[in-house]
């Protein structure tokens, strides 16, 4: 006997995840930002002059992916790349003033998106769901931050 799709928890996780992610992506697109760019901007918001390699390690991305994202965000005047005065091969990334101003507005979009999908849950239900998902992440040693 072959099981139906709907009998798999993975199906339901993917179903919800796709809708939550798509909705958030549309909200970000309206502000001219992709989900991957948002992840970089949000990470840099808490840091100051972060080496691209450290950013790649933290976000579970390749250095090439970070380089391409950095180029796009520099073109949008959201981040800046600074070369070390001691070794010009070493660079850091930091938010520009415009990028620092944008992050709280994008964060509010993320909060609104969460509220739209999960606002009906009681605090206890939300805590159980989050605890369960975090436990799955921990048990499977999942590291890569979703950017798609």
Buried (B, 14 or more C-beta within 10 A) or exposed (E): EEEEEEEEEEEEEEEEEEEBBEBBBEBBEEEEBBBBBBBBBBBBBEBEBBBBEBBBEBBBBEEEBBBEBBEBBBEBEBBBBEEEEEEEEEBBBBBBEEBBEBBEEBBEBBEBBEEEBBEEEEEEEBEEEEEEEEEEEEEEEEEEEEBE
